[in-house]
Amino acid sequence: MDKVEEIEAAINRLPPEEFWRIADWFHALEQARWDEQIDRDSPAGKLDILFDEAESESAQGAVREWPPRT
């Protein structure tokens, strides 16, 4: 059994309250890593195509405000 399988087995044995504690921790870790990736990619120009696409769609009137103004 490799480490991942050991971790999976241990998680499956957790009582519900401890499972949800791990799930919350894992979600926060995933979000932090995502933010770090964005922070690295943006200055490197890897997101420029997304900004260009958004500006183009906005100029064509294809973008709506969110949330919509009431």
Secondary structure, DSSP 8 states (H G I E B T S, - for coil): --HHHHHHHHHHTS-HHHHHHHHHHHHHHHHHHHHHHHHHHTTTTTTHHHHHHHHHHHHTT----SS---
